[in-house]
């Protein structure tokens, strides 16, 4: 077990997420705060879970409040060339975007020689999600989002990272 794995994940997320936002959406994502958390649950208007398994097991929750989702959704839909006014597509658009961010995070961790795979994303919009502090270390990273062109404040993005305390032994 790598004693610095938590720090590696946090630093990698802090690099990957802003780069992805800048390249794909022309949105500036500045890390406002981060640190360990002892929240026993979460609930957001928009929340996507992406689990990862392998040398390290854990979960990444990408969460937005309603204001941020309304500002961000048209930009994400435009990047995917999808009509953002279609209500039925909004959840899947956000899930795919979270999946892309998690995929980039896992790719970077693989470059560090960790064998990790991601599972399909899960929509947890408006759901109370319990967090087991007995089984997971929890970190929260908060990013302020601004439109690069208009300097318009677009809200906050919350990334909650759970890392399994005692990895499941491989067979």
N, C-alpha and C positions, 0 to 999 in steps of 0.2 A: 504494500500500500504506500503510495506516494504521499508524504506528509504535506506537500505543497499543492496538492491537486485542487483544493478549493480556490486558492489564489490563482492558479493557472486558468481555471474556468472563468473566474471573474474578470481577469485581465483579457482573456480571449473574447468574452462577451462584450467587454468595453471597447474592443477594437472592431469586432465583426459587425455589430449592430449599427453603429454610426456609419461605417463604410457602406453597408448595404442600403441604408436610407439615402445616403448621398448619391450613390450610383443609380439606384433604381427609381427614386422619387424626387430627387433634388431637394430633399428635406434635411436640415441640419439637426442632428440628434446629439445633444450635449448631456453627458452623464452629470446629473445633479447631485445624486447621493447614492451610496451603497453601504451595505453592511449586513451583519447577521441579523436574523429576525426570529422572533418566538411566536409569531402569529399562529393560532391554532386552526385557521381557516381563511378563506378568501371568497369574495363575491364581487364581480365586476359586470358592467353592462356588456362588455365584450371581452371574452377570455378564451384563449386557445391553449390547450395542453399538448405538448409534444414530449413523449417519454423516450429515454434512450437506455440501451442495455449493452452489456459487454464487460470490458475491464472495469468500467465504472457504470453504475446504475443510477438513474435519477430522472428528474422531470424539469421541464422548462415551461412556465406559464407566461404567456404574453398577454397583458391585460391593458385595457383602455376604458376610460369613462365615456359617457355618451358624447360629450363635446368633442373629445379628441377623435373618436370614431367618425363623427360627421365631417370633420376637417380632413381626415386622412383617407377615408374610403374612396372619394373621387380620384385622388392621386394614385392609389393602388390599382383601382379599376382601370384607369387610363394606362398604367404601365402594363397591365394584362390585356389591354384592348377589349375590355368588357364594359357594357352599359352599367354605370353605377346606380342608375335609378331603379333597376330591377331588384326589388326587395328580396326575391328568392335567392339571388346570387350573393348578397352581402356577407352572409356567414361563411360561405365557401371561399369567397375572395380573401377574407381575413384569415381563414384557416390555412390557405395556401401560402399566404405571405408569412405567417408564423412558421410554417413548415420550411420555407426557404431560409429563414434566419437560423432556425435550428440546424438545418442541413449544413449551412456554412460554418456554424459553431463546431459541429461534429467533424467536419472535414478538417478544420484547423487542429482539433484535438488528435485526429488520426495522424497528422503530420508530426505530432509529438509522440508518436508510436503507441497510442492508446487504441485498442480495437473496440470500437463503439458503433452501434447501429441505432437508427431512430425508428420508432414505430409511427404509424399513421396518426395525424393530428386528430384531436378530439375537441368538439365545440362545447364549451362550458358557460355560454352566455347566460347571465342571470341565475346561475346556480350557486348554492352554498357548497363550497369544496372544503372538506376537512383536511387538515395536514397533521400527520403523525410526527410529532417532535421526538418520539421515542425511536423512530426508524430513520429519520432524515435530518440532515443539517440544512438549514434554510437561510438563503440570502435574498435580499431584495435590491434591485438596481432600478433607479428612477432616472428617466431621460426626459429632458425638456425638448420639445419639438418646435422648430421654427422653419417657416418657408424661406428658403435661401434667397429667393428673388424679392419677395415683398417684405421680408423681416416680420412677417405675421406670426404671432404666437399661435401654435396649433394644439397645445395641450401637453399632457404628460403620458408617457408610456411606462408601464411597470413591468419589469421582468423579474419573476420570482423563480429562483433556482433552488431545487431540492437535490441534495446528493445523499445517497444511501449511506448510513453510518457504518453498517457492517455488510460489506458486499456478499451477495449470495455466492457460495463456492461453485466453481465450474466442475462439471462431471468429467 
